[in-house]
Amino acid sequence: MSIYIHGTDDSEQRRLSLMNDVLLNSAMLREMQLRGNERILDLGSGLGQFTRTMGRAVPDGHVVGIERDEAQLAQALRLAENDGEAKLAEFRAGDALALELGDGWGTFDVAHTRFLLEHIPDPLAAVRSMVRAVRPGGRIILADDDHGVMRLWPEPAGWMSLWDAYMRAYDRIGNDPFVGRRLVQLLHEAGAAPVRNTWIFFGGCAGMETFPTLAANMAGVVNSARDAIVSLRLFDADAYDRVMAEYVRWSQRPDAALWFSVAWAEGVRG
Ligand SMILES: C[S@@+](CC[C@H](N)C(=O)[O-])C[C@H]1O[C@@H](n2cnc3c(N)ncnc32)[C@H](O)[C@@H]1O
């Protein structure tokens, strides 16, 4: 059983929604170059915002989102209903590490996953299932974090030490904080032919309309793992709070810059 480091409380759900809506989805959708009729599998669909974004992009296709956590799944269904989009995508309970697709194996045109591989102990098993899920010639699209690319400038005192503790919390619970750099290798090892990789910029600076949301998101990412970081004794609780206070001051500076990118790779099943 893998541990999901961010948890699923209300503030975490709000953070994911903001991040999805404001920052990432259109850039990621552009990279996918969908034609409009694909059958898409989305592993670890979470609150389903990007699953629905893909659904809107394939009016003649179909999107199936697979999510292990009941709270996330229930909230995804609620959000879709509230937006009048209950039929846009199909959300199913399921475990990416023990995927059950019945007679759906080999029928999808695209298998997609974003921000899941960093949260599971065996990302290769999930990618193997994605390769098996698509038809011959079908595409496998992976998007995930390589936490090593984070830079803040001017750096708030203690920030990189705290970020380091955050990254170590990942490997202490058996997950890889650097899985982003492995995406092409994972595709190859899973039997797909890699065809493309890129970065999706996920940074910003003072003066950009999205910057407050972005800065709050990055704090939210780390704060959602605070309990894990402190209980694993990776960072002292008081020091944690001091660094976060520095971070908040930094985020209000007129020269604050946050540099981060999401790794993205595509492969094809032979
Ligand atoms: C960071 S969220 C990403 C959600 C969505 N893909 C996105 O990009 O907005 C990761 C999701 O993966 C789910 N998850 C974690 N382990 C899983 C597993 N083994 N099988 C399916 N979902 C899983 C978590 O519950 C969470 O909803």
The ligand as an ORCA input file, in Angstrom:
! r2SCAN-3c Opt
* xyz 0 1
  C      -1.173     14.787     -6.834
  S      -2.660     13.957     -7.200
  C      -2.735     14.233     -8.943
  C      -4.140     14.247     -9.457
  C      -4.261     14.505    -10.948
  N      -3.611     13.470    -11.740
  C      -3.706     15.859    -11.312
  O      -2.684     15.915    -11.996
  O      -4.286     16.864    -10.909
  C      -2.235     12.214     -7.123
  C      -3.451     11.325     -7.040
  O      -3.028      9.957     -7.186
  C      -3.812      9.178     -6.296
  N      -3.106      7.915     -6.065
  C      -2.046      7.669     -5.270
  N      -1.678      6.379     -5.348
  C      -2.536      5.785     -6.225
  C      -2.664      4.467     -6.742
  N      -1.850      3.491     -6.353
  N      -3.646      4.216     -7.647
  C      -4.485      5.210     -8.061
  N      -4.422      6.479     -7.591
  C      -3.454      6.754     -6.692
  C      -3.938     10.044     -5.061
  O      -5.010      9.613     -4.242
  C      -4.169     11.409     -5.693
  O      -5.523     11.654     -5.911
*
